Amino acid sequence: MTTATEAKPQDSRGLAGQTIGDTDICSVNQTQLIYRGYEIADLAAHATFEEVAFLLLVGHKPSTMELAAFTDELVSLRAIPDGLKTVLRDIAGNPPHGPGAHPMSILRTAVSYLSHFEPDTEDNSPESELHKSKRLLARIPTIIGYGQMVREGRDPVEPDPNLGHAANLLWCMTGQKPSELVAKVMDVSLTLYAEHDFNASTFTCRVIASTESDLAGAVCGGISALKGPLHGGANEMAMEMLKDIDAFITSGEGDVRAFMDMAFAEKRKLMGFGHRVYKNGDHRAGILRSWGLKIAEAQGPDSKKWFDIGDEVQRIMLEDKNIHPNVDFPCGMTYFVMGIPVPQYTPIFVASRITGWCAHIMEQHEHNRIIRPLANYAGPELREWNG
Ligand SMILES: CC(C)(COP(=O)(O)OP(=O)(O)OC[C@H]1O[C@@H](n2cnc3c(N)ncnc32)[C@H](O)[C@@H]1OP(=O)(O)O)[C@@H](O)C(=O)NCCC(=O)NCCS
């Protein structure tokens, strides 16, 4: 039995606290998130997502001419082939018209499908990987939008060359041109989600790339890792929890405090709270909340109530558990008041994080050594099969 004076053994599960490599792309610490030397609050306030994407993929802040060429190239690459549209119609529809596949699984299939038609899928040179990264960045909003329209039994729309990346994503998903404010908030959220050093999905991409496998294969792994509720899936779960709390209050069962006490008694994990690195709060959360609140306030009390409930949940989590929200918590309510269907919250994360993933895949290939750690064997002692 462990006595009070004995130190608790360090929990090394999940590679907690371990530094496993170098990167030039991003730095995450208790107080800052930095993309290639620029702090996230600075980028969220002053850069567009296209500029951030260029910064991450190419490695420096774009000049005016570089940005114009990059933006034009992305617009020119947005269309998806008819063969993929057929696949999306097969898998994205809900029963009885389709299997109702998970939007993240649909995205994984789409990235894999597209790779079969790239002439340079197996080419891991920096030029080819940059080109493939841009193609994915440009096409992912089209795939997300097409899948969502099929889910809803609506006619998909084609990407709009007159819209920027964020506004076009909203257009493809909803078939409606977003207001300037809504497009701006989407743009900021894409910037906030773009990169986060060796998080689970990026690490997955790097492990796959380290075997000298191809970029599309690594991205498929990244999508699978991001899908889980402990990682990217948390933004959807956070909104579902707020909806549960609203129903709890409306049905007269109790207030936010009563719901939270119930959740604590059941030892539930609250989605959108906690972080492996940030123990004093995730500064992306405050930035996104303030932008989401602008939309909610402009819309009125029916929208504002989600932020009121969210603020109370946040207050109680901090007071009782000393656990802060991460970016996925305000993301849930922000995307909700923007009218985005909940199942697309995590795919939107992909539309952004594709930039960070591809930057890491290129960096891994540039300085590659296979990632192959050791395991601490804790199984049975040596024994004989015929013993
Ligand atoms: C993000 C997360 C996976 C980090 O996991 P981790 O680094 O292994 O967690 P920690 O070691 O910091 O957890 C410390 C304690 O806080 C608790 N905790 C952490 N996050 C919690 C949450 N969201 N709700 C309730 N309790 C939580 C843990 O259960 C643990 O309690 P214990 O010591 O009694 O076992 C975890 O906080 C979590 O599951 N959060 C919810 C999912 C989420 O929002 N994911 C998005 C991350 S950006």
The ligand as a Tripos MOL2 file, in Angstrom:
@<TRIPOS>MOLECULE
LIG
   48    50     1     0     0
SMALL
NO_CHARGES

@<TRIPOS>ATOM
      1 C1         -8.1720   16.6480  -23.0030 C.3       1 LIG1
      2 C2         -8.0140   15.4250  -22.1310 C.3       1 LIG1
      3 C3         -8.1330   14.1730  -23.0320 C.3       1 LIG1
      4 C4         -6.6330   15.4690  -21.4840 C.3       1 LIG1
      5 O1         -6.4220   14.2610  -20.8540 O.3       1 LIG1
      6 P1         -5.2810   14.0770  -19.7520 P.3       1 LIG1
      7 O2         -4.1400   14.9650  -20.0380 O.co2     1 LIG1
      8 O3         -4.9790   12.6310  -19.6720 O.co2     1 LIG1
      9 O4         -6.0800   14.5700  -18.4480 O.3       1 LIG1
     10 P2         -5.4490   15.0430  -17.0760 P.3       1 LIG1
     11 O5         -4.3510   14.1300  -16.6810 O.co2     1 LIG1
     12 O6         -5.1470   16.5030  -17.1720 O.co2     1 LIG1
     13 O7         -6.6690   14.8800  -16.0670 O.3       1 LIG1
     14 C5         -6.4770   15.2170  -14.7340 C.3       1 LIG1
     15 C6         -7.7290   14.9380  -13.9500 C.3       1 LIG1
     16 O8         -8.7680   15.8030  -14.4210 O.3       1 LIG1
     17 C7         -9.8890   15.0510  -14.8170 C.3       1 LIG1
     18 N1        -10.4350   15.6480  -16.0270 N.ar      1 LIG1
     19 C8         -9.7120   16.0860  -17.0850 C.ar      1 LIG1
     20 N2        -10.5630   16.5420  -18.0120 N.ar      1 LIG1
     21 C9        -11.8030   16.3990  -17.5170 C.ar      1 LIG1
     22 C10       -13.0780   16.6840  -18.0260 C.ar      1 LIG1
     23 N3        -13.2180   17.1920  -19.2530 N.pl3     1 LIG1
     24 N4        -14.1600   16.4330  -17.2730 N.ar      1 LIG1
     25 C11       -14.0190   15.9050  -16.0440 C.ar      1 LIG1
     26 N5        -12.8260   15.6010  -15.5060 N.ar      1 LIG1
     27 C12       -11.7270   15.8420  -16.2450 C.ar      1 LIG1
     28 C13        -9.3380   13.6860  -15.1330 C.3       1 LIG1
     29 O9        -10.3490   12.6920  -15.0500 O.3       1 LIG1
     30 C14        -8.2640   13.5260  -14.1020 C.3       1 LIG1
     31 O10        -8.8780   13.1820  -12.8760 O.3       1 LIG1
     32 P3         -8.1830   12.0690  -11.9190 P.3       1 LIG1
     33 O11        -6.8080   12.6190  -11.5990 O.co2     1 LIG1
     34 O12        -9.1210   12.0130  -10.7790 O.co2     1 LIG1
     35 O13        -8.1370   10.8290  -12.7420 O.co2     1 LIG1
     36 C15        -9.0800   15.3950  -21.0270 C.3       1 LIG1
     37 O14        -9.0220   16.6000  -20.2900 O.3       1 LIG1
     38 C16       -10.4720   15.1800  -21.5800 C.2       1 LIG1
     39 O15       -10.8810   14.0350  -21.7780 O.2       1 LIG1
     40 N6        -11.2330   16.2640  -21.8560 N.am      1 LIG1
     41 C17       -12.5270   16.1410  -22.4690 C.3       1 LIG1
     42 C18       -12.3890   15.9490  -23.9710 C.3       1 LIG1
     43 C19       -11.9480   17.2060  -24.6540 C.2       1 LIG1
     44 O16       -12.4620   18.2790  -24.4130 O.2       1 LIG1
     45 N7        -11.0200   17.0300  -25.6070 N.am      1 LIG1
     46 C20       -10.4990   18.1310  -26.4120 C.3       1 LIG1
     47 C21        -9.0920   18.4230  -26.0290 C.3       1 LIG1
     48 S1         -8.5050   19.8760  -26.8570 S.3       1 LIG1
@<TRIPOS>BOND
     1     1     2 1
     2     2     3 1
     3     2     4 1
     4     2    36 1
     5     4     5 1
     6     5     6 1
     7     6     7 2
     8     6     8 1
     9     6     9 1
    10     9    10 1
    11    10    11 2
    12    10    12 1
    13    10    13 1
    14    13    14 1
    15    14    15 1
    16    15    16 1
    17    15    30 1
    18    16    17 1
    19    17    18 1
    20    17    28 1
    21    18    19 ar
    22    18    27 ar
    23    19    20 ar
    24    20    21 ar
    25    21    22 ar
    26    21    27 ar
    27    22    23 1
    28    22    24 ar
    29    24    25 ar
    30    25    26 ar
    31    26    27 ar
    32    28    29 1
    33    28    30 1
    34    30    31 1
    35    31    32 1
    36    32    33 2
    37    32    34 1
    38    32    35 1
    39    36    37 1
    40    36    38 1
    41    38    39 2
    42    38    40 1
    43    40    41 1
    44    41    42 1
    45    42    43 1
    46    43    44 2
    47    43    45 1
    48    45    46 1
    49    46    47 1
    50    47    48 1
@<TRIPOS>SUBSTRUCTURE
     1 LIG1         1 GROUP 0 **** ****
